[in-house]
Amino acid sequence: MATVGRTVYVLLPLDDEVSAFATARRLGEQAAAVLTRSVETPLRAAAARIALGPEELPELRAEVDDILRVITADLEAPAFATLRDTHTRVLLAHVADELARRPRLRHPGIDAMLEHDRAKGTAFAASVTAWLDAVGNIGDAAARLTIHPNTLKYRLRRAGELFGLDLDHPDDRLSCWLQLRMAR
């Protein structure tokens, strides 16, 4: 066992992955439940995959840190998680880190659109996000926004014109969605 800051790391001598995760989950959930009673902030526990040797420990610690990062930021998250449970959120956190570290990688149209929405009170970003979240389904996206489908079509066309977004291209849609997701 080792403590670094507010994090306690525990190595368990387990070699069967199925029983290891079951044991780690049981211990992690029990520890979080017991310790949460004595502090205001809910405690979280995470388990990494099984190490094949001690040289893997730094990578396993990074895996646990990634998991804890996303589950401690979410009040609705379970008390215990693994990378399998949090993979998407961990990946998005790393993408957000990279976009923050290297702003030149961001699509300039997204930043311009967000600023335009802030300054003028428009809803281009919300409209594009809803459409992307609905996988291009105008009806579903318009219903989520409680607007007429034609209004959404107009906003999407104007977003393309004003901010240089090519929503017809899958890579551009992914890039836009990632940046808009990070802006939430």
Secondary structure, DSSP 4 states (H G I P E B T S, - for coil): -EEETTEEE-------HHHHHHHHHHHHHHHHHHHHTTSSSPP-EEE-PPPSSGGGHHHHHHHHHHHHHHHHS-TTS-SEEEHHHHHHHHHHHHHHHHHHH-GGGS-HHHHHHHHHHHHH---HHHHHHHHHHTTT-HHHHHHHHTS-HHHHHHHHHHHHHHH---TTSHHHHHHHHHHHHHH-
